[in-house]
Amino acid sequence: MANPADPLQHDPGEPQREHRPRVLKGGTVITGIQNSEVACTVRNQHAGGAELKLPAEARVPDHFLLYIALDGVAYRCEVRWRRGDRIGVQFNGTEPKPKLHYG
């Protein structure tokens, strides 16, 4: 049980969430299905993953490449959670800028 006098103390029975710095970057989800691309917004990001905001009608598979032009990198992603128009992804490595992407 957390100590009310120390609100920053962590309860050992509760999973600790990693801090993700807020960002506002444009990104592109590249699904690999007939060179399909979906524009998205990267809302927060850290070395291990990110939160993406997508158009409500977007259909994104569980594994895809996320190209962030500002970073000049394509991240291999695995979806960890989905909530409405947002998804949380885990990065599983990087690749160079996709050749067919012009952004």
HELIX and SHEET records of a PDB file:
SHEET    1   A 7 ARG A  22  ILE A  30  0                                        
SHEET    2   A 7 GLU A  37  HIS A  46 -1                                        
SHEET    3   A 7 GLY A  49  LYS A  53 -1                                        
SHEET    4   A 7 ARG A  86  GLU A  95 -1                                        
SHEET    5   A 7 VAL A  73  ARG A  83 -1                                        
SHEET    6   A 7 HIS A  63  ILE A  68 -1                                        
SHEET    7   A 7 ARG A  22  ILE A  30 -1                                        
END                                                                             
